[in-house]
Amino acid sequence: MAVILTKLMDKHIIKLKLHMETNNKKTPLYEEHLKLGAKIVGFAGFSMPLYYKSIIEEHLNVRNNSGLFDISHMGEILIKGKDSTKFLEHILTAGIAELKPNNITYSLMLNDNGGIIDDLTVYKFAGNDYMVVTNAVNTDKDFSWISLQKRSFDVDAKNMTDKIGLLSIQGPRSRDIVYPLILNHFRQGHCGLFDFKYAAKPVSELNHFEFSCAKFKYINVPAMISRSGYTGEFGFEIFISSSDIKSLWSYFIKNAALSNLLPVGLGARDTLRFEAALPLYGNELDETITPYDAGLERFLSQTKDFIGKEPLEKVKNKEKKLIFFKLSGKQIPRHLQKILDENLKPIGCVASGTYSPTNKIPIGSAYISDIHTSPASLKNFFIDIRGNFEKAEVINPPFLHRKHRKINKSTNK
């Protein structure tokens, strides 16, 4: 059964992502993925591993042990200069001025109409130095927008994506492999590509959405490490020079037994993020969707102005509503398939759909166009899956419920 589901999920995910493929770039780990037998697909202009052995096996191993992800396709833009805080306050919805060094915040970047250009994370260094981490598919678009908006500010924006490699280790046992391999108490100063002008906090003491610097034992490689991720699990994201990332990847693979670590591809990354009800740009989010539509109004600062705020004030009643659902059958819902009410009247379309390896059911999200329809009145509805009307039920997200774990919005996809 697992093999059949893996093949179905493989076909489903490829079908969703190939429209974004252009002239594919390769991350510095491309050859390593091939050595491990990864199935390579085009995603966001990159050739990336979809899975190594099985999407379901990789997914469940992250939920129970730990997984290693190559997310070097994500974008990193450094923002420096006298006006950098003021500038980021202007272009981002989150409150940047109160962000402390070593801390991260999640934010939206909106267009002039209040539509979502991107959802991203902001890393605060000392002084007026920041790093913005973007979705891979949006890096060039984001950098162009930032460059356009900074003309009246004394800031410098630099796209560092090609120079920075990014790994993610996620899962309840991720600390079992990260902590033993690092030298804690890395002194203030230079941290690979990053300058720390304050005492770095030991990685073992990091809270969620904090970051610091450490050096890895034996391979003598420095890296910036954040307590963040996009799976709903305890985990880390590790920023490192692209020239050093292959050594670090191999180091983790060599020490995989410390936490029963497995390499994980895009397939499980998508199912993991979706069980945690974390949005994916291009599915739940795009420039036609406002934060109110997506249920992300909590990330809009009420104490400052920002690009897109004024038009948003006029659409607080929402033009559409994001809901989450599960299916009673076995078919997997797909992006843009129609949502039908009990009278088979079209009322919206699927945003994301997948199979939940944890819950062993098909799950999805959808935008419904009738803003007056409450989730209670939509308890049962249908999805048109290639002419078959599959019964669905609205549920309260996330799909992952464990009392000991908090599900937070965190870095990137």
Sine and cosine of phi, psi and omega as CSV:
sin_phi,cos_phi,sin_psi,cos_psi,sin_omega,cos_omega
0.00,0.00,-0.67,0.74,-0.02,-1.00
-0.89,0.46,-0.60,0.80,0.00,-1.00
-0.91,0.41,-0.68,0.73,0.01,-1.00
-0.89,0.46,-0.70,0.71,-0.01,-1.00
-0.91,0.41,-0.62,0.78,0.04,-1.00
-0.87,0.50,-0.69,0.72,0.01,-1.00
-0.90,0.43,-0.64,0.77,0.04,-1.00
-0.90,0.43,-0.68,0.73,-0.01,-1.00
-0.93,0.38,-0.64,0.77,0.06,-1.00
-0.83,0.56,-0.79,0.61,-0.01,-1.00
-0.88,0.48,-0.65,0.76,-0.03,-1.00
-0.90,0.44,-0.75,0.67,-0.06,-1.00
-0.93,0.36,-0.66,0.75,0.04,-1.00
-0.86,0.51,-0.67,0.74,-0.03,-1.00
-0.89,0.46,-0.57,0.82,0.00,-1.00
-0.95,0.30,-0.55,0.84,-0.23,-0.97
-0.98,-0.19,-0.36,0.93,-0.13,-0.99
-0.90,0.44,-0.37,0.93,0.00,-1.00
-0.92,0.38,-0.27,0.96,0.00,-1.00
-1.00,-0.09,0.01,1.00,-0.05,-1.00
-0.98,0.20,0.75,-0.67,0.09,-1.00
-0.83,-0.56,-0.75,-0.66,0.13,-0.99
-0.99,0.12,0.97,-0.25,-0.20,-0.98
-0.92,0.38,0.75,-0.66,0.18,-0.98
-1.00,0.05,0.19,-0.98,0.06,-1.00
-0.80,-0.61,0.66,-0.75,0.10,-0.99
-0.97,0.25,0.26,-0.97,0.01,-1.00
-0.87,0.49,-0.23,0.97,-0.06,-1.00
-0.98,-0.18,0.16,0.99,-0.08,-1.00
-0.81,0.59,-0.74,0.67,-0.03,-1.00
-0.91,0.40,-0.53,0.85,0.04,-1.00
-0.91,0.41,-0.63,0.78,0.03,-1.00
-0.90,0.45,-0.66,0.75,0.02,-1.00
-0.89,0.45,-0.65,0.76,0.01,-1.00
-0.88,0.48,-0.53,0.85,-0.02,-1.00
-1.00,0.02,0.10,0.99,0.07,-1.00
0.98,0.21,0.41,0.91,-0.05,-1.00
-0.92,0.39,0.57,-0.82,0.18,-0.98
-0.99,0.11,0.88,-0.48,-0.09,-1.00
-0.99,-0.12,0.71,-0.70,0.07,-1.00
-0.73,-0.68,0.28,-0.96,0.09,-1.00
-1.00,0.08,0.77,-0.64,0.02,-1.00
-0.55,-0.84,0.83,-0.56,0.07,-1.00
0.81,0.59,0.54,0.84,0.02,-1.00
1.00,0.10,0.12,0.99,0.01,-1.00
-0.86,-0.51,0.48,-0.88,0.19,-0.98
-1.00,0.01,0.92,-0.39,-0.15,-0.99
-0.78,-0.62,0.41,-0.91,0.05,-1.00
-0.96,0.27,0.80,-0.60,0.10,-1.00
-0.99,0.17,-0.72,0.70,0.12,-0.99
-0.32,-0.95,0.24,-0.97,0.02,-1.00
-0.97,-0.23,-0.75,0.66,0.05,-1.00
-0.82,-0.57,-0.75,0.66,-0.08,-1.00
-0.34,-0.94,0.75,-0.66,0.05,-1.00
-0.86,0.50,-0.70,0.71,-0.05,-1.00
-0.91,0.40,-0.69,0.72,0.02,-1.00
-0.88,0.48,-0.69,0.73,-0.01,-1.00
-0.92,0.40,-0.66,0.75,0.02,-1.00
-0.86,0.52,-0.80,0.60,-0.07,-1.00
-0.92,0.39,-0.51,0.86,0.04,-1.00
-0.93,0.37,-0.57,0.82,0.09,-1.00
-0.92,0.39,-0.66,0.76,0.01,-1.00
-0.91,0.42,-0.54,0.84,-0.11,-0.99
-0.96,-0.29,-0.42,0.91,-0.05,-1.00
-0.74,-0.68,-0.98,-0.20,0.05,-1.00
-0.33,-0.94,0.40,-0.92,0.03,-1.00
-0.68,-0.73,0.50,-0.87,-0.01,-1.00
-0.92,-0.39,0.84,-0.54,-0.05,-1.00
-0.90,-0.43,0.68,-0.74,0.22,-0.98
-1.00,-0.03,0.94,-0.35,0.04,-1.00
-0.85,-0.52,0.58,0.81,0.00,-1.00
-0.93,0.38,-0.16,0.99,0.06,-1.00
-0.97,0.23,-0.24,0.97,0.06,-1.00
-0.89,0.45,0.42,-0.91,-0.04,-1.00
-0.99,-0.15,0.59,-0.81,0.07,-1.00
-0.79,-0.61,0.85,-0.53,0.00,-1.00
-0.84,-0.54,0.85,-0.52,0.03,-1.00
-1.00,0.03,0.72,-0.69,0.03,-1.00
-0.87,-0.50,0.88,-0.47,-0.01,-1.00
-0.72,-0.69,0.27,-0.96,0.07,-1.00
0.81,-0.58,0.23,-0.97,-0.07,-1.00
-0.84,0.55,-0.61,0.79,-0.08,-1.00
-0.98,-0.20,0.27,0.96,-0.15,-0.99
-0.88,0.47,-0.65,0.76,0.02,-1.00
-0.91,0.42,-0.72,0.69,0.02,-1.00
-0.88,0.48,-0.63,0.77,-0.01,-1.00
-0.91,0.42,-0.74,0.67,-0.01,-1.00
-0.92,0.39,-0.54,0.84,0.11,-0.99
-0.87,0.50,-0.57,0.82,-0.05,-1.00
-0.96,0.28,-0.63,0.77,-0.13,-0.99
-0.99,-0.16,-0.21,0.98,-0.05,-1.00
-0.90,-0.44,0.46,-0.89,-0.05,-1.00
-0.99,0.15,-0.39,0.92,-0.05,-1.00
-0.98,0.18,0.38,-0.93,0.11,-0.99
-0.97,0.23,0.94,-0.35,-0.07,-1.00
-1.00,-0.04,-0.54,0.84,-0.10,-0.99
-0.87,0.50,-0.55,0.84,-0.04,-1.00
-1.00,0.02,-0.01,1.00,-0.01,-1.00
-0.94,0.33,0.77,-0.64,-0.05,-1.00
-1.00,-0.07,0.41,-0.91,0.07,-1.00
-0.82,0.57,0.54,-0.84,-0.04,-1.00
0.97,0.23,0.09,1.00,-0.05,-1.00
-0.91,-0.41,0.36,-0.93,-0.04,-1.00
-0.81,-0.59,0.54,-0.84,0.16,-0.99
-0.71,-0.70,0.50,-0.87,0.10,-1.00
-1.00,-0.02,0.62,-0.78,-0.03,-1.00
-0.48,-0.88,0.28,-0.96,0.13,-0.99
-0.94,-0.35,0.51,-0.86,0.14,-0.99
-0.88,-0.48,0.85,-0.52,-0.15,-0.99
-0.95,-0.32,0.42,-0.91,0.14,-0.99
-1.00,0.07,-0.05,-1.00,-0.09,-1.00
-0.90,0.43,-0.31,0.95,0.00,-1.00
-0.99,-0.16,0.03,1.00,-0.01,-1.00
1.00,0.01,0.10,1.00,0.07,-1.00
-0.98,0.19,0.43,-0.90,-0.12,-0.99
-1.00,0.09,0.94,-0.34,0.11,-0.99
-0.94,0.33,-0.66,0.75,0.02,-1.00
-0.23,-0.97,0.41,-0.91,0.26,-0.97
-0.94,-0.33,0.71,-0.70,-0.18,-0.98
-0.50,-0.87,0.06,-1.00,0.05,-1.00
-0.84,-0.54,0.54,-0.84,-0.04,-1.00
-0.87,-0.49,0.82,-0.57,0.03,-1.00
-0.98,-0.22,0.79,-0.61,-0.03,-1.00
-0.98,-0.19,0.90,-0.43,0.14,-0.99
-1.00,0.01,-0.21,-0.98,0.04,-1.00
-0.96,0.27,0.39,-0.92,0.06,-1.00
0.90,0.44,-0.78,-0.62,-0.04,-1.00
-0.95,-0.32,0.47,0.88,-0.06,-1.00
-0.97,-0.22,0.73,-0.69,-0.03,-1.00
-0.66,-0.75,0.33,-0.94,0.20,-0.98
-0.77,-0.64,0.75,-0.66,0.05,-1.00
-0.96,-0.29,0.81,-0.58,0.01,-1.00
-0.97,-0.25,0.84,-0.54,-0.13,-0.99
-0.95,-0.32,0.29,-0.96,0.19,-0.98
-0.92,0.38,0.61,-0.79,-0.09,-1.00
-0.82,0.57,-0.69,0.72,-0.06,-1.00
-0.93,0.37,-0.29,0.96,-0.10,-0.99
-0.95,-0.30,-0.01,1.00,-0.15,-0.99
-0.83,0.56,-0.78,0.63,-0.03,-1.00
-0.91,0.42,-0.67,0.74,0.02,-1.00
-0.89,0.46,-0.70,0.71,0.01,-1.00
-0.89,0.46,-0.69,0.72,-0.03,-1.00
-0.91,0.42,-0.60,0.80,0.06,-1.00
-0.90,0.43,-0.67,0.74,0.02,-1.00
-0.90,0.43,-0.70,0.71,0.02,-1.00
-0.88,0.48,-0.70,0.71,0.00,-1.00
-0.89,0.46,-0.61,0.79,0.01,-1.00
-0.93,0.38,-0.66,0.75,-0.10,-0.99
-0.98,0.20,-0.36,0.93,-0.13,-0.99
-0.99,0.11,0.05,1.00,-0.11,-0.99
-0.86,0.51,-0.55,0.84,-0.03,-1.00
-0.99,-0.13,0.22,0.97,0.00,-1.00
-0.84,-0.54,0.52,-0.86,0.06,-1.00
-1.00,0.07,0.98,0.20,-0.02,-1.00
-0.65,-0.76,0.37,-0.93,0.09,-1.00
-0.83,-0.55,0.79,-0.61,0.03,-1.00
-0.91,-0.41,0.76,-0.66,-0.05,-1.00
-0.74,-0.68,0.83,-0.56,0.04,-1.00
-0.99,0.15,0.94,-0.35,-0.08,-1.00
-0.97,-0.23,0.20,0.98,-0.15,-0.99
-0.82,0.58,-0.68,0.73,-0.05,-1.00
-0.94,0.33,-0.35,0.94,-0.04,-1.00
-1.00,-0.09,-0.25,0.97,-0.07,-1.00
-0.94,-0.35,0.78,-0.63,0.16,-0.99
-0.99,-0.17,0.45,-0.89,-0.07,-1.00
-0.63,-0.77,0.84,-0.54,0.09,-1.00
-0.92,-0.40,0.46,-0.89,0.09,-1.00
-0.76,-0.65,0.75,-0.66,0.12,-0.99
-0.89,-0.46,0.88,-0.47,-0.11,-0.99
-0.80,-0.60,0.52,-0.86,0.07,-1.00
0.76,-0.65,0.35,-0.94,-0.06,-1.00
-0.87,0.49,-0.36,0.93,0.01,-1.00
-0.97,-0.25,0.25,0.97,-0.03,-1.00
-0.88,0.47,-0.55,0.83,0.01,-1.00
-0.93,0.37,-0.40,0.92,-0.03,-1.00
-0.93,0.37,-0.35,0.94,0.05,-1.00
-0.96,-0.26,-0.52,0.85,-0.03,-1.00
-0.96,0.27,-0.78,0.63,-0.09,-1.00
-0.87,0.50,-0.70,0.72,-0.03,-1.00
-0.93,0.36,-0.33,0.94,-0.11,-0.99
-0.99,-0.13,-0.06,1.00,-0.05,-1.00
-0.93,-0.36,0.41,-0.91,0.16,-0.99
-0.99,-0.11,0.95,-0.31,-0.01,-1.00
-0.96,0.29,0.06,-1.00,0.01,-1.00
0.84,0.55,0.64,0.77,0.09,-1.00
-0.89,0.45,0.81,-0.58,-0.14,-0.99
-0.94,0.34,0.39,-0.92,-0.02,-1.00
-0.88,0.48,0.46,-0.89,0.00,-1.00
0.76,-0.65,-0.67,-0.74,-0.10,-0.99
-0.98,0.21,0.72,-0.69,0.00,-1.00
-0.76,-0.65,0.97,0.23,-0.04,-1.00
0.90,0.44,-0.90,-0.44,0.01,-1.00
-0.99,0.13,-0.11,0.99,-0.14,-0.99
-0.89,-0.46,0.58,-0.81,0.06,-1.00
-0.98,-0.21,0.86,-0.51,0.07,-1.00
-0.98,-0.20,0.90,-0.43,-0.05,-1.00
-0.97,-0.24,0.51,0.86,0.03,-1.00
-0.44,-0.90,0.26,-0.97,-0.03,-1.00
-0.92,0.39,0.82,-0.57,-0.01,-1.00
-0.95,0.30,0.65,-0.76,0.01,-1.00
-0.99,0.14,0.67,-0.74,0.06,-1.00
-0.82,0.57,0.69,-0.72,-0.06,-1.00
-0.86,0.52,-0.57,0.82,-0.02,-1.00
-0.92,0.39,-0.21,0.98,0.00,-1.00
-0.96,-0.29,0.09,1.00,-0.03,-1.00
-0.92,0.38,0.69,-0.73,0.17,-0.98
-1.00,0.00,0.17,-0.99,0.04,-1.00
-0.86,0.51,0.70,-0.71,-0.02,-1.00
0.92,0.40,0.56,0.83,0.22,-0.98
-0.86,-0.51,0.37,-0.93,0.02,-1.00
-0.62,-0.79,0.32,-0.95,0.01,-1.00
-0.40,-0.91,-0.28,-0.96,-0.05,-1.00
-0.78,-0.63,0.55,-0.83,0.06,-1.00
-0.47,-0.88,0.26,-0.97,0.07,-1.00
-0.88,-0.48,0.65,-0.76,-0.03,-1.00
-1.00,0.06,0.70,-0.71,-0.04,-1.00
-0.88,0.47,0.50,-0.87,0.14,-0.99
0.94,0.35,-0.66,0.75,0.03,-1.00
-1.00,-0.05,-0.16,0.99,0.13,-0.99
0.83,0.56,0.70,0.72,-0.03,-1.00
-0.93,-0.36,0.85,-0.52,0.06,-1.00
-0.99,0.11,0.51,-0.86,0.00,-1.00
-0.43,-0.90,0.46,-0.89,0.13,-0.99
-1.00,-0.03,0.80,-0.60,-0.10,-1.00
-0.86,-0.52,0.78,-0.62,0.03,-1.00
-0.90,-0.45,0.51,-0.86,0.11,-0.99
-1.00,0.02,1.00,0.06,-0.10,-0.99
-0.34,-0.94,0.11,-0.99,0.02,-1.00
0.22,-0.97,-0.07,-1.00,-0.10,-0.99
-0.68,-0.73,0.67,0.74,-0.06,-1.00
-0.80,-0.61,-0.19,0.98,-0.13,-0.99
1.00,0.10,0.10,0.99,-0.01,-1.00
-0.93,-0.37,0.27,-0.96,0.21,-0.98
-0.88,0.47,0.71,-0.70,-0.02,-1.00
-0.11,-0.99,-0.02,-1.00,-0.06,-1.00
-0.71,-0.70,0.48,-0.88,0.20,-0.98
-0.85,-0.53,0.71,-0.70,-0.19,-0.98
-0.85,-0.53,0.91,-0.40,0.01,-1.00
-0.99,-0.10,0.78,-0.63,-0.12,-0.99
-0.51,-0.86,0.39,-0.92,0.08,-1.00
-0.84,0.55,0.68,-0.73,0.00,-1.00
-0.87,0.50,-0.41,0.91,0.01,-1.00
-0.97,0.24,-0.30,0.95,-0.02,-1.00
-0.97,-0.25,-0.15,0.99,-0.17,-0.98
-0.92,0.40,-0.53,0.85,0.00,-1.00
-0.90,0.44,-0.64,0.77,0.03,-1.00
-0.89,0.45,-0.66,0.75,-0.02,-1.00
-0.94,0.34,-0.67,0.74,0.06,-1.00
-0.83,0.55,-0.75,0.66,-0.01,-1.00
-0.90,0.45,-0.58,0.82,0.01,-1.00
-0.90,0.44,-0.69,0.72,0.03,-1.00
-0.92,0.40,-0.69,0.73,0.01,-1.00
-0.88,0.47,-0.65,0.76,0.01,-1.00
-0.89,0.45,-0.55,0.83,-0.04,-1.00
-0.97,-0.23,0.38,0.92,-0.10,-1.00
-0.84,0.54,-0.50,0.87,-0.06,-1.00
-0.90,0.45,-0.34,0.94,0.00,-1.00
-0.86,0.50,-0.52,0.86,-0.04,-1.00
-0.66,-0.75,0.33,0.94,-0.09,-1.00
0.80,0.60,0.71,0.71,-0.06,-1.00
-0.95,0.32,0.65,-0.76,0.15,-0.99
-0.79,-0.62,0.57,-0.82,0.17,-0.99
-0.93,0.36,0.57,-0.82,-0.11,-0.99
-0.76,-0.65,0.68,-0.73,-0.02,-1.00
-0.99,-0.15,-0.12,-0.99,-0.05,-1.00
-0.90,0.44,-0.51,0.86,-0.04,-1.00
-0.86,0.50,-0.80,0.60,0.01,-1.00
-0.94,0.33,-0.50,0.87,0.05,-1.00
-0.87,0.49,-0.62,0.79,0.01,-1.00
-0.95,0.32,-0.70,0.72,0.00,-1.00
-0.92,0.38,-0.57,0.82,0.03,-1.00
-0.91,0.42,-0.75,0.67,-0.02,-1.00
-0.91,0.42,-0.54,0.84,-0.07,-1.00
-0.97,0.23,-0.58,0.82,0.10,-1.00
-0.86,0.50,-0.52,0.85,0.05,-1.00
-1.00,0.09,0.04,1.00,0.02,-1.00
0.86,0.52,0.65,0.76,0.05,-1.00
-0.99,-0.11,0.75,-0.67,-0.12,-0.99
-0.95,0.30,0.48,-0.88,0.06,-1.00
-0.89,-0.46,0.79,-0.62,0.01,-1.00
-0.91,0.41,0.72,-0.70,-0.08,-1.00
0.99,-0.17,-0.30,0.95,0.08,-1.00
-0.91,-0.42,-0.97,0.26,0.04,-1.00
-0.98,0.19,-0.38,0.93,-0.10,-1.00
-0.80,-0.61,0.63,-0.77,0.21,-0.98
-0.22,-0.97,-0.09,-1.00,-0.12,-0.99
-0.97,0.25,-0.12,0.99,0.09,-1.00
-1.00,-0.05,-0.10,1.00,-0.06,-1.00
-0.95,-0.32,0.71,-0.70,0.04,-1.00
-0.99,-0.12,0.28,-0.96,0.07,-1.00
-0.85,0.52,-0.52,0.85,0.03,-1.00
-0.93,0.36,-0.65,0.76,0.06,-1.00
-0.85,0.52,-0.69,0.72,-0.11,-0.99
-1.00,0.10,-0.02,1.00,-0.03,-1.00
0.95,0.31,0.47,0.88,-0.04,-1.00
-0.94,-0.34,0.39,0.92,-0.04,-1.00
-0.90,0.44,-0.33,0.94,0.03,-1.00
-0.92,0.39,-0.24,0.97,0.02,-1.00
-0.99,-0.12,0.25,0.97,0.06,-1.00
-0.98,-0.22,0.88,-0.47,0.03,-1.00
-0.90,0.43,0.69,-0.72,0.04,-1.00
-0.99,-0.11,-0.02,1.00,-0.13,-0.99
-0.92,-0.39,0.14,0.99,-0.02,-1.00
-0.50,-0.87,0.24,-0.97,0.14,-0.99
-1.00,-0.08,0.47,-0.88,0.07,-1.00
-0.43,-0.90,0.34,-0.94,0.00,-1.00
-0.85,0.53,0.79,-0.61,0.02,-1.00
1.00,-0.09,-0.15,0.99,-0.08,-1.00
-0.93,0.38,-0.69,0.72,-0.07,-1.00
-0.88,0.47,-0.75,0.66,0.05,-1.00
-0.89,0.45,-0.49,0.87,0.02,-1.00
-0.91,0.43,-0.53,0.85,0.00,-1.00
-0.87,0.50,-0.41,0.91,-0.05,-1.00
-1.00,0.03,-0.18,0.98,-0.07,-1.00
-0.85,-0.53,0.45,0.89,-0.02,-1.00
-0.89,0.46,-0.36,0.93,0.01,-1.00
-0.96,0.26,-0.10,0.99,0.04,-1.00
0.94,0.34,0.65,-0.76,0.08,-1.00
-0.99,-0.12,-0.37,0.93,0.07,-1.00
-0.48,-0.88,0.17,-0.99,-0.10,-1.00
-0.70,-0.71,0.73,-0.68,0.03,-1.00
-1.00,0.03,0.80,-0.60,0.06,-1.00
-0.81,-0.59,0.31,-0.95,0.05,-1.00
-0.85,-0.53,0.53,-0.85,-0.10,-0.99
-0.51,-0.86,0.24,-0.97,0.16,-0.99
-0.81,-0.59,0.42,-0.91,-0.01,-1.00
-0.96,-0.28,0.53,-0.85,0.03,-1.00
-1.00,0.10,-0.38,0.92,0.01,-1.00
-1.00,-0.04,-0.35,-0.94,-0.06,-1.00
-0.94,-0.34,-0.18,0.98,-0.05,-1.00
-0.96,0.28,0.59,-0.81,-0.03,-1.00
-1.00,-0.04,0.82,-0.57,0.04,-1.00
-0.94,0.34,0.48,-0.88,-0.04,-1.00
-0.81,-0.59,0.42,-0.91,0.01,-1.00
-0.76,0.65,0.78,-0.63,0.08,-1.00
0.98,0.19,0.03,1.00,0.12,-0.99
-0.92,0.40,0.53,-0.85,-0.13,-0.99
-0.97,0.26,0.62,-0.79,0.14,-0.99
-0.98,-0.18,0.74,-0.67,-0.03,-1.00
-0.83,-0.56,0.64,-0.77,0.06,-1.00
-0.98,0.20,-0.10,-1.00,-0.08,-1.00
-0.90,0.44,-0.34,0.94,0.05,-1.00
-1.00,-0.10,0.22,0.98,-0.01,-1.00
0.89,0.46,0.48,0.88,0.10,-1.00
-1.00,0.03,0.79,-0.61,0.03,-1.00
-0.89,0.45,0.79,-0.61,-0.01,-1.00
-0.77,-0.63,0.07,1.00,0.00,-1.00
0.23,-0.97,-0.27,-0.96,0.01,-1.00
-0.50,-0.86,0.34,-0.94,-0.02,-1.00
-0.94,0.35,0.69,-0.72,0.12,-0.99
-1.00,-0.06,-0.81,0.59,0.07,-1.00
-0.70,-0.71,0.49,-0.87,0.10,-0.99
-0.48,-0.88,0.59,-0.81,0.00,-1.00
-0.30,-0.95,0.02,-1.00,0.14,-0.99
-0.99,-0.15,0.72,-0.69,0.02,-1.00
-1.00,-0.04,0.96,-0.26,0.02,-1.00
-0.89,0.45,-0.49,0.87,0.00,-1.00
-0.95,0.32,-0.71,0.71,-0.05,-1.00
-1.00,-0.08,-0.22,0.98,0.03,-1.00
0.88,0.48,0.66,0.75,0.05,-1.00
-0.58,-0.81,0.40,-0.92,0.16,-0.99
-0.96,0.30,0.64,-0.77,-0.01,-1.00
-0.69,-0.72,0.27,-0.96,0.01,-1.00
-0.22,-0.97,0.09,-1.00,0.14,-0.99
-0.79,-0.61,0.38,-0.92,-0.02,-1.00
-0.44,-0.90,0.48,-0.88,0.18,-0.98
-0.98,-0.19,0.82,-0.57,0.09,-1.00
-0.97,-0.25,0.63,-0.78,-0.12,-0.99
-1.00,0.07,-0.33,0.94,0.01,-1.00
-1.00,0.08,0.99,-0.14,-0.10,-0.99
-0.94,0.33,-0.24,0.97,0.00,-1.00
-1.00,0.01,-0.07,1.00,0.02,-1.00
-0.99,0.13,0.85,-0.53,0.00,-1.00
-1.00,0.03,0.44,-0.90,0.06,-1.00
-0.83,0.56,-0.55,0.83,-0.01,-1.00
-0.90,0.44,-0.68,0.73,-0.01,-1.00
-0.96,0.27,-0.27,0.96,0.02,-1.00
-0.98,-0.21,0.36,0.93,-0.13,-0.99
-0.78,0.63,-0.66,0.75,0.07,-1.00
-0.86,-0.51,0.75,-0.66,0.05,-1.00
-0.48,-0.88,-0.13,-0.99,-0.08,-1.00
-0.76,-0.65,0.45,-0.90,0.11,-0.99
-0.86,-0.52,0.76,-0.65,0.02,-1.00
-0.99,0.12,0.99,-0.15,0.00,-1.00
-0.97,-0.26,0.99,-0.10,-0.01,-1.00
0.78,0.62,0.72,0.70,0.06,-1.00
1.00,0.02,-0.14,0.99,0.08,-1.00
-0.99,-0.15,0.78,-0.63,-0.01,-1.00
-1.00,-0.01,0.99,-0.17,-0.04,-1.00
-1.00,0.00,0.79,-0.62,-0.03,-1.00
-0.96,0.29,0.70,-0.71,-0.02,-1.00
-0.77,-0.64,0.34,-0.94,-0.01,-1.00
-0.72,-0.70,0.77,-0.64,0.03,-1.00
-0.93,0.37,0.68,-0.73,0.09,-1.00
-0.74,-0.67,0.31,-0.95,0.08,-1.00
-1.00,0.06,0.83,-0.56,-0.01,-1.00
-0.96,0.29,0.33,-0.95,0.04,1.00
-0.99,0.13,0.13,-0.99,0.05,-1.00
-0.99,0.15,-0.22,0.98,-0.03,-1.00
-0.97,-0.24,0.89,-0.45,-0.02,-1.00
-0.83,-0.55,0.94,-0.33,0.11,-0.99
-0.65,-0.76,0.80,-0.60,-0.15,-0.99
-0.88,0.47,-0.51,0.86,-0.09,-1.00
-1.00,0.08,-0.04,1.00,-0.12,-0.99
-0.86,-0.51,0.73,-0.69,0.13,-0.99
-1.00,-0.07,0.72,-0.70,0.08,-1.00
-0.99,-0.17,0.91,-0.42,0.00,-1.00
-0.84,-0.54,0.48,-0.88,0.12,-0.99
-0.94,0.35,0.76,-0.65,-0.08,-1.00
-0.54,-0.84,-0.08,-1.00,-0.08,-1.00
-0.92,0.40,0.20,-0.98,-0.88,-0.47
-0.99,0.15,-0.03,-1.00,-0.25,-0.97
-1.00,-0.02,0.00,0.00,0.00,0.00
